[in-house]
């Protein structure tokens, strides 16, 4: 199975720059864990990069993904959105067959 790396939008990198994530040596970590309404859920937080992480860089900022989560995020797009209900990082994942209304839980 071909695994394409995820993409990060300029808007997501710009938001990381605005919040000063790299100033503390942190990166945006995207992970996939079991659980949630639909079987899998995204875990998004600021963390330090580890040796086995895929590191995506732009605007001097970093997004990191661990090797176990990477196949679940093949060809996904990581973006930042601001809506009436709030601002957040979002993941558009072509591998997800369905997702929960919360936007954090999905199935494959």
C-alpha positions as CSV (number, residue, x, y, z in Angstrom):
1,X,0.0,0.0,0.0
2,X,1.4,3.4,-1.0
3,X,1.6,5.9,1.8
4,X,1.5,9.5,0.8
5,X,2.7,12.1,3.4
6,X,0.1,14.4,4.8
7,X,0.0,18.0,3.7
8,X,-0.1,21.1,5.9
9,X,-1.8,24.2,4.7
10,X,0.0,27.6,4.9
11,X,-2.9,28.8,7.1
12,X,-2.1,26.0,9.7
13,X,1.6,26.9,9.7
14,X,0.7,30.6,10.1
15,X,-1.4,29.8,13.1
16,X,1.5,27.9,14.7
17,X,3.6,31.0,14.1
18,X,1.0,33.3,15.7
19,X,0.9,31.2,18.9
20,X,4.7,30.9,19.0
21,X,4.8,27.1,19.1
22,X,8.3,26.9,17.8
23,X,9.6,29.5,20.3
24,X,9.2,26.8,23.1
25,X,10.7,24.1,20.9
26,X,7.3,22.6,20.4
27,X,5.6,21.3,17.3
28,X,2.0,20.5,16.5
29,X,1.6,16.8,17.1
30,X,-1.1,14.9,15.2
31,X,-1.8,11.4,16.4
32,X,-4.5,8.8,15.7
33,X,-5.7,6.7,18.7
34,X,-8.4,4.1,19.2
35,X,-11.7,5.3,20.7
36,X,-14.2,8.0,20.0
37,X,-17.7,7.6,18.6
38,X,-16.5,6.1,15.3
39,X,-13.6,3.9,16.2
40,X,-10.6,6.2,15.9
41,X,-9.9,9.8,17.1
42,X,-7.4,12.5,16.4
43,X,-5.2,13.7,19.2
44,X,-3.9,17.2,18.5
45,X,-1.5,19.0,20.9
46,X,1.8,20.8,21.2
47,X,4.7,18.5,21.9
48,X,8.4,18.0,21.2
49,X,9.5,16.0,18.1
50,X,10.7,12.4,18.7
51,X,13.2,10.5,16.7
52,X,10.7,8.3,14.8
53,X,8.4,11.2,13.9
54,X,7.7,12.5,10.4
55,X,8.4,16.2,10.5
56,X,6.6,18.5,8.2
57,X,8.0,22.1,8.1
58,X,6.8,25.4,6.9
59,X,7.2,29.1,7.9
60,X,9.8,28.0,10.5
61,X,7.1,25.8,12.2
62,X,6.8,22.0,12.5
63,X,4.0,19.5,12.5
64,X,5.0,16.0,13.7
65,X,3.3,12.6,13.2
66,X,4.4,9.4,14.9
67,X,5.1,6.3,12.7
68,X,2.1,4.4,14.0
69,X,-0.4,7.2,13.1
70,X,1.2,7.9,9.7
71,X,-0.7,5.2,7.7
72,X,-4.0,6.5,9.0
73,X,-3.1,10.0,7.8
74,X,-1.8,9.1,4.3
75,X,-2.6,12.0,1.9
76,X,-4.6,13.9,4.6
77,X,-4.6,17.7,4.8
78,X,-4.0,19.5,8.1
79,X,-5.6,22.9,8.2
80,X,-6.7,25.6,10.6
81,X,-10.2,27.1,10.5
82,X,-12.0,29.8,12.3
83,X,-15.8,29.5,12.5
84,X,-18.6,30.9,14.6
85,X,-18.3,27.9,16.9
86,X,-14.6,28.5,17.4
87,X,-11.1,28.2,15.9
88,X,-9.3,24.8,15.6
89,X,-6.9,22.7,13.6
90,X,-8.8,20.3,11.4
91,X,-7.9,17.2,9.4
92,X,-9.4,16.4,6.0
93,X,-8.7,12.7,5.7
94,X,-9.5,10.9,2.4
95,X,-9.0,7.5,4.2
96,X,-11.9,8.0,6.6
97,X,-15.0,6.3,5.5
98,X,-17.2,8.2,8.0
99,X,-16.8,10.6,10.8
100,X,-18.7,11.8,13.8
101,X,-20.4,15.2,14.1
102,X,-17.6,16.4,16.4
103,X,-15.0,16.2,13.6
104,X,-12.5,14.4,15.9
105,X,-13.7,10.8,15.6
106,X,-13.7,8.7,12.4
107,X,-13.7,5.2,11.0
108,X,-11.9,3.6,8.2
